[in-house]
Every structure is written in C-alpha cells, then in structure tokens.
C-alpha cells in the first residue's frame, strides 16, 4: 500500500524526501480487497518536484521504504490480533 502511494506521487513528479513510519497514518478505513487498514502518506513539508536539481532518488529511499514495509507488517499483525474474535 505504501509502495503504491509512493509510485502515485512519483508518477506526478513529486519526491517526498522524508518518507518514514512517522509520516504514515493508519486510518480506521479498511481496504475492501486486502482487508487491512488503509494507510496514508502524510507530511509533505520537505517534498520537492522531481525536476528540481537538488533532488535525487537514492538507495536511502529504498531503505526507508523497506523500513516502512516492516512497520506496516507489524501494524497489520496487531490489527489482526485485536480484531480477531475471542
């Protein structure tokens, strides 16, 4: 879900520049297909247009995305635990 959000903003020529778990909001909304909470990327305060000379997509961005993925998996696991019937 995070990767598709990043692909969406990159497709519009925007680079977030501060992608981290603290900048992803877990909503109360549940994805009808995945059956997990919908995530929203927030805090575009450091975002830049991709054609700006000082913007580069680097390996650090890939590491940030991997970290977010692990955080997301943890959130999904907790969600499954608290929403399971006893």
N, C-alpha and C positions, 0 to 999 in steps of 0.2 A: 504494500500500500504506500509506504514511504517512497519507494523507488518510482512508482508511477506518478506520485506527486512531484518528485524532482524532475522526472522526464517531462512532465507537463510544463513546469516553469522554464526548464532549459529550452524546450521547444518554442517558447515565446521570447527567447533571448535574454532570460534573466538568470543570474547565478546568485544563490542565496548568500554565500560567503560566511555563514555562521550556523551550519547545519549540525545540530547536537540534540540529544534527547530532551534537553530543557526547552527546546524550541518546537516540540511536537506535542500537540494537545490531544488527549484521548477524550472523545466525546461520548455522550450517552446513546448516540445513534448506533445501530447495529447494521453492518453490511448485510444485505439480504442474501447474497451469494456465499460469502465467506463465513457468515455467522459469527463475526468478531466485531469489536468496537471500531468505529470509523476514526481514523487519525487525521489530524490537520496540521500542516506545516505552518508555523507562526513566526513572528519577529523578523520581518524583512528590513530591519533598520540598517543592516550592512549590505543589503543586496545591491548588485550592480548589473548593468546591461552587459551582455557577453562581449559586445564590440568595444567596450572600454579598454584602453591599453593596459591598465594595471590589473586586469582580471585574467587569471589562468586557472584552469581546472587541473588539479594535481593529484598525486597519489594520496595526499592527506584527505581529499574529498572522498576517495574510495574507502579510506579507513573510517571516516566519520559515518559513512553510510553503513558500513559493517557494524559499527557500534550501535547505531540506531536500530538495525535489524535485530541485534541481540536484545536490546531494550524492548522492542516491540514483541518479540517472542516471550519475554518474561511477562509483559502486560497481558498477553493472550492467555498464558498459563494461569495467572492469577484470576483473570476474568472467568476462565473455565471452572476454576475451583470454587469461586464464590457464587457462580450461577448454577452450579450442579445441585439437583435436589438431594436432600438428606434422607 
